[in-house]
Amino acid sequence: MGEILGLGCTHRPLMLRRDADWTGMMRASLDDPAMPAEMKDPARWPQPLREELGNDFGAASATRAREVYRRHFAEARQALDDFRPDVIVMFGDDQYENFKEDIVPPFAVLAYEDQEIRPWQHRPYNPWGEPADKSFQIRGHRTAGKHLASGLLQAGIDVAYSYKPLHHQLGHAFANTVILLDDARVGFDFPLVPFAVNCYGRRVNAAQGLRLPLAMRDKIRDLDPPSPNPDRCMQVGAAVARVMAASPWRTALVASSSWSHSFLTEKNWQLWPDVAADRRLYAALEAGDYTAWHRYTTDEIEDSGQHEVLNWFCLLGAMEALGRKPDRATFIETWAFVSPVVFAYYQP
């Protein structure tokens, strides 16, 4: 029987940018021609947002926040090192990267072999100062991926699977997580089975992984079919836990995403995330209140810009199936930097 570690973290794209660029999404929304003039007035913004922005539009706050996130990534990496998994199954969203107009599966097991990725080829900057041709090896585990897909199909979960990338070598939800967990650059030798979740649903093709123009904020329901609903994500996560618990591999089940995103929270004119909604969901996580998570709806997800939290619904479903509550969890609040972040640990 395979032991299981549960871990929740983030893939935080901001960590790969300059501190002064952490408010880039907010600037883009403010520059949108459909932004009402009154919403450009900082007096209309929440006080915590104004405080975080300070007098340099967030640059100093970002410098301080970077160190907080780095400490938490170091703790998450230590948890993995201590557990020594044979395989990591990582729930992550695909933002118009591997899956596009030709196919958008609700869930997909990416049973890849080893890969070399070069994440800086198309980025002018990275905080490690590494050259553009710097490569990273991402170990795969096709055998475990095939085992997981087979077990899910036998359990009635109609999951897609793939042995090679379609449009993108490895989506940023997975690649960023590995890069950030290896912040100290000691290497990352744990085999990875990415588990793609269609978190962006109605907007995945229209927005192509980015923000939608504010002029479309009342038309989103007409774009594409929705994401899988939160309760279904929990059912899928529970099935993943049962399959991997019965496998021969020590498995780390990892959810990687931030929580509500400002550029997805249309009711806030894309200027700040729904921190209050995140706080309520986090309180239920911390208490092990799985009933509250099961009651959550797609409408609530979309209203609060919590699309990527569907990755966490998969993790929470897995931990419920294993009878776990978090041994430790942390909520990192932010109003200016796109999205709050949660780290959580479920020890075997």
C-alpha positions as CSV (number, residue, x, y, z in Angstrom):
1,M,0.0,0.0,0.0
2,G,1.3,3.4,-0.9
3,E,1.6,6.1,1.7
4,I,0.3,9.5,0.7
5,L,1.3,13.1,1.6
6,G,-1.1,15.9,0.9
7,L,0.4,19.3,0.0
8,G,-1.2,22.5,-1.2
9,C,0.9,25.3,-2.6
10,T,1.0,27.8,-5.5
11,H,2.7,28.2,-8.9
12,R,2.8,32.0,-8.4
13,P,3.9,33.5,-11.8
14,L,4.6,36.8,-10.1
15,M,7.6,35.1,-8.4
16,L,9.3,35.0,-11.8
17,R,8.9,38.8,-12.4
18,R,10.5,41.9,-11.1
19,D,9.0,43.2,-7.9
20,A,7.8,46.4,-9.7
21,D,5.9,44.2,-12.2
22,W,3.8,42.4,-9.5
23,T,0.9,44.9,-10.1
24,G,1.0,44.6,-13.8
25,M,-2.4,42.9,-14.0
26,M,-4.0,45.8,-12.0
27,R,-2.4,48.4,-14.3
28,A,-3.7,46.5,-17.3
29,S,-7.3,46.6,-15.9
30,L,-7.0,50.3,-15.0
31,D,-5.9,51.0,-18.6
32,D,-8.9,49.1,-20.0
33,P,-11.1,51.7,-21.9
34,A,-14.2,50.2,-20.3
35,M,-13.0,50.9,-16.7
36,P,-15.4,53.4,-15.1
37,A,-13.7,56.7,-14.2
38,E,-14.9,56.4,-10.6
39,M,-13.2,53.0,-10.2
40,K,-9.8,54.6,-11.1
41,D,-10.1,56.7,-7.9
42,P,-8.0,55.0,-5.1
43,A,-10.5,56.4,-2.6
44,R,-12.9,53.8,-3.9
45,W,-10.5,50.9,-3.3
46,P,-10.3,48.8,-0.1
47,Q,-8.0,50.2,2.5
48,P,-5.8,47.1,2.6
49,L,-5.2,47.5,-1.2
50,R,-4.2,51.1,-0.8
51,E,-1.8,50.2,2.0
52,E,-0.2,47.4,0.0
53,L,0.3,49.7,-3.0
54,G,2.0,52.4,-0.8
55,N,3.6,55.2,-2.7
56,D,5.4,53.1,-5.3
57,F,2.4,51.0,-6.6
58,G,3.4,48.0,-4.7
59,A,7.1,47.6,-5.4
60,A,8.3,47.7,-1.8
61,S,5.5,45.4,-0.6
62,A,6.4,43.0,-3.4
63,T,10.0,42.8,-2.2
64,R,8.8,41.9,1.3
65,A,6.2,39.5,0.0
66,R,8.8,37.7,-2.1
67,E,10.7,36.6,1.0
68,V,7.5,35.4,2.7
69,Y,6.7,33.2,-0.3
70,R,10.2,31.9,-0.6
71,R,10.1,30.8,3.0
72,H,6.9,28.9,2.4
73,F,8.3,27.2,-0.7
74,A,11.3,26.2,1.3
75,E,9.0,24.6,3.9
76,A,7.0,22.8,1.2
77,R,10.2,21.5,-0.4
78,Q,11.4,20.2,3.0
79,A,8.1,18.4,3.4
80,L,8.7,16.7,0.1
81,D,12.3,15.9,0.9
82,D,11.3,14.4,4.3
83,F,8.5,12.3,2.7
84,R,10.7,11.1,-0.2
85,P,7.8,10.4,-2.7
86,D,8.2,7.8,-5.5
87,V,5.9,10.0,-7.5
88,I,4.1,13.4,-7.3
89,V,0.6,13.7,-8.7
90,M,0.0,17.4,-9.2
91,F,-3.3,19.0,-9.8
92,G,-2.8,22.1,-11.9
93,D,-4.8,24.3,-14.3
94,D,-4.1,24.6,-18.0
95,Q,-4.4,28.2,-19.2
96,Y,-4.7,27.8,-23.0
97,E,-1.3,26.0,-23.1
98,N,-1.6,22.3,-23.8
99,F,-5.3,22.3,-24.4
100,K,-7.0,24.7,-26.8
101,E,-9.9,24.8,-29.2
102,D,-9.2,21.3,-30.6
103,I,-9.8,19.6,-27.2
104,V,-10.4,20.8,-23.6
105,P,-10.8,17.8,-21.3
106,P,-12.3,18.4,-17.8
107,F,-9.5,16.3,-16.3
108,A,-6.4,14.8,-17.9
109,V,-3.6,12.6,-16.6
110,L,-0.3,13.5,-18.4
111,A,1.7,10.3,-18.2
112,Y,4.8,11.8,-19.7
113,E,8.4,10.5,-19.8
114,D,11.3,12.7,-18.7
115,Q,11.4,16.1,-20.3
116,E,13.9,19.0,-20.6
117,I,12.3,22.4,-20.3
118,R,13.8,25.8,-21.0
119,P,11.4,28.3,-19.2
120,W,13.5,31.4,-19.8
121,Q,13.7,31.2,-23.6
122,H,10.8,33.6,-24.0
123,R,11.2,35.6,-20.8
124,P,13.6,38.6,-20.7
125,Y,14.1,38.2,-16.9
126,N,14.2,35.7,-14.1
127,P,15.0,36.3,-10.5
128,W,17.8,33.7,-10.5
129,G,19.7,35.5,-13.3
130,E,19.9,32.3,-15.2
131,P,20.7,32.3,-19.0
132,A,17.9,32.0,-21.5
133,D,19.1,28.5,-22.5
134,K,19.1,27.2,-19.0
135,S,17.4,23.8,-19.0
136,F,15.7,21.9,-16.2
137,Q,14.9,18.1,-16.2
138,I,11.4,17.2,-15.2
139,R,11.3,13.5,-14.5
140,G,8.1,11.7,-15.6
141,H,6.5,8.5,-14.4
142,R,4.5,7.0,-17.3
143,T,3.9,3.8,-15.4
144,A,2.3,5.5,-12.5
145,G,0.4,7.8,-14.8
146,K,-1.0,4.8,-16.7
147,H,-1.8,3.1,-13.5
148,L,-3.7,6.2,-12.2
149,A,-5.7,6.6,-15.5
150,S,-6.6,2.9,-15.5
151,G,-7.7,3.0,-11.9
152,L,-9.8,6.1,-12.4
153,L,-11.5,4.7,-15.5
154,Q,-12.2,1.4,-13.7
155,A,-13.8,3.5,-10.9
156,G,-16.1,5.3,-13.3
157,I,-14.1,8.5,-13.6
158,D,-14.0,9.3,-17.3
159,V,-10.5,10.9,-17.3
160,A,-8.5,11.7,-20.4
161,Y,-4.8,10.7,-20.6
162,S,-1.8,11.6,-22.7
163,Y,1.7,10.3,-23.3
164,K,3.0,13.4,-25.0
165,P,2.3,17.1,-25.1
166,L,-0.2,18.5,-27.6
167,H,0.5,22.2,-27.9
168,H,2.8,23.0,-25.0
169,Q,5.6,21.0,-23.4
170,L,4.6,21.6,-19.8
171,G,2.0,24.1,-18.6
172,H,3.2,26.8,-16.2
173,A,1.1,25.4,-13.3
174,F,3.4,22.4,-13.3
175,A,6.7,23.9,-14.5
176,N,6.5,27.0,-12.2
177,T,5.8,24.8,-9.2
178,V,8.9,22.7,-9.8
179,I,11.1,25.7,-10.4
180,L,9.9,27.5,-7.3
181,L,10.2,24.3,-5.1
182,D,13.8,24.2,-6.3
183,D,14.5,27.8,-5.4
184,A,17.8,26.7,-3.8
185,R,18.7,25.0,-7.1
186,V,19.7,21.7,-5.5
187,G,17.8,19.7,-8.2
188,F,14.3,18.3,-8.2
189,D,14.5,14.5,-8.7
190,F,10.9,13.5,-7.9
191,P,9.0,12.0,-10.8
192,L,5.9,14.0,-11.7
193,V,2.5,13.1,-13.1
194,P,0.7,16.3,-14.0
195,F,-3.0,16.1,-13.5
196,A,-4.6,18.9,-15.6
197,V,-7.9,20.4,-14.5
198,N,-9.9,22.7,-16.7
199,C,-10.2,25.5,-14.2
200,Y,-10.8,28.3,-16.6
201,G,-13.9,26.9,-18.2
202,R,-16.1,29.5,-19.9
203,R,-13.2,31.8,-20.6
204,V,-10.3,29.4,-21.4
205,N,-10.3,29.9,-25.2
206,A,-11.6,33.4,-25.4
207,A,-9.1,34.8,-22.8
208,Q,-6.3,32.5,-23.9
209,G,-5.0,32.3,-20.3
210,L,-5.1,36.1,-19.7
211,R,-7.7,38.7,-18.6
212,L,-10.8,39.4,-20.6
213,P,-11.6,43.0,-21.6
214,L,-14.0,44.6,-19.2
215,A,-16.5,45.1,-22.0
216,M,-17.0,41.3,-21.9
217,R,-17.7,41.1,-18.2
218,D,-21.5,40.5,-18.7
219,K,-21.0,38.1,-21.6
220,I,-18.8,35.4,-20.1
221,R,-21.5,32.8,-19.8
222,D,-22.0,32.9,-23.5
223,L,-18.3,32.0,-24.3
224,D,-17.6,28.3,-23.6
225,P,-18.9,25.5,-21.5
226,P,-18.1,25.7,-17.8
227,S,-15.4,24.0,-15.7
228,P,-16.2,20.7,-13.9
229,N,-18.2,21.6,-10.8
230,P,-16.4,21.8,-7.4
231,D,-18.1,18.7,-6.0
232,R,-17.1,16.6,-9.0
233,C,-13.5,17.8,-8.5
234,M,-13.7,16.5,-5.0
235,Q,-15.1,13.1,-6.2
236,V,-12.2,12.9,-8.7
237,G,-9.7,13.8,-6.0
238,A,-11.1,11.1,-3.7
239,A,-10.8,8.5,-6.5
240,V,-7.2,9.6,-7.1
241,A,-6.4,9.1,-3.4
242,R,-8.0,5.6,-3.4
243,V,-6.1,4.5,-6.6
244,M,-2.7,5.8,-5.3
245,A,-3.2,4.5,-1.8
246,A,-3.7,1.0,-3.2
247,S,-0.6,1.4,-5.5
248,P,3.0,0.4,-4.7
249,W,4.2,4.0,-4.7
250,R,4.7,6.6,-2.0
251,T,2.7,9.5,-3.5
252,A,2.6,13.2,-2.8
253,L,-0.7,14.6,-3.9
254,V,-0.1,18.3,-4.6
255,A,-2.6,21.1,-5.5
256,S,-0.8,24.0,-7.1
257,S,-2.7,27.3,-7.5
258,S,-3.3,30.6,-5.9
259,W,-6.9,31.4,-4.8
260,S,-9.3,34.1,-6.0
261,H,-7.7,36.1,-8.8
262,S,-8.2,39.8,-9.3
263,F,-8.4,39.6,-13.1
264,L,-11.1,36.9,-12.8
265,T,-13.2,38.8,-10.2
266,E,-15.4,40.9,-12.5
267,K,-17.5,42.3,-9.7
268,N,-14.4,44.1,-8.4
269,W,-13.7,45.4,-11.9
270,Q,-10.6,43.1,-12.0
271,L,-8.8,45.4,-9.5
272,W,-8.6,43.2,-6.4
273,P,-9.4,39.5,-5.5
274,D,-12.3,38.3,-3.4
275,V,-10.4,38.0,-0.1
276,A,-13.5,37.6,2.0
277,A,-14.6,34.5,0.0
278,D,-11.2,33.0,0.2
279,R,-11.1,33.6,3.9
280,R,-14.4,31.7,4.3
281,L,-13.2,28.8,2.2
282,Y,-9.9,28.7,4.1
283,A,-11.7,28.6,7.4
284,A,-13.5,25.5,6.3
285,L,-10.2,24.0,5.1
286,E,-8.5,24.7,8.4
287,A,-11.4,23.1,10.3
288,G,-11.6,20.1,8.1
289,D,-15.2,21.1,7.2
290,Y,-15.5,19.1,4.0
291,T,-19.3,19.6,3.9
292,A,-18.8,23.3,3.3
293,W,-16.5,22.5,0.4
294,H,-19.0,20.0,-1.1
295,R,-21.7,22.7,-1.0
296,Y,-19.7,25.1,-3.1
297,T,-21.0,25.8,-6.6
298,T,-19.7,26.8,-10.0
299,D,-21.6,30.1,-9.7
300,E,-19.7,30.9,-6.4
301,I,-16.4,29.9,-8.0
302,E,-17.0,32.2,-11.0
303,D,-18.4,35.1,-9.0
304,S,-15.4,35.2,-6.7
305,G,-12.7,34.6,-9.3
306,Q,-11.7,31.4,-7.6
307,H,-11.4,29.3,-10.8
308,E,-8.0,27.9,-9.9
309,V,-9.2,26.7,-6.5
310,L,-10.7,23.7,-8.3
311,N,-7.2,22.2,-8.1
312,W,-7.6,22.4,-4.3
313,F,-11.1,20.9,-4.5
314,C,-9.4,17.8,-6.0
315,L,-6.9,17.8,-3.1
316,L,-9.6,18.3,-0.5
317,G,-11.6,15.4,-1.9
318,A,-8.5,13.2,-1.7
319,M,-7.8,14.2,1.9
320,E,-11.4,13.7,2.9
321,A,-11.3,10.2,1.4
322,L,-8.2,9.5,3.5
323,G,-9.8,10.8,6.7
324,R,-7.3,13.7,7.0
325,K,-7.4,17.2,8.4
326,P,-4.6,19.6,7.7
327,D,-1.7,19.3,10.1
328,R,-0.7,22.9,9.3
329,A,-2.0,25.6,6.9
330,T,-1.3,29.2,6.2
331,F,-3.3,31.9,4.5
332,I,-1.2,34.7,2.9
333,E,-3.5,37.7,2.3
334,T,-2.9,40.1,-0.6
335,W,-5.1,42.6,-2.3
336,A,-2.6,44.2,-4.8
337,F,-0.8,41.1,-6.1
338,V,-3.5,39.3,-8.0
339,S,-4.4,36.5,-5.5
340,P,-4.1,35.3,-1.9
341,V,-2.0,32.2,-1.4
342,V,-2.5,29.2,0.8
343,F,0.0,26.5,1.8
344,A,-1.3,23.4,3.6
345,Y,0.1,20.1,4.7
346,Y,-1.6,16.7,5.3
347,Q,0.9,14.3,6.8
348,P,0.5,10.5,6.3
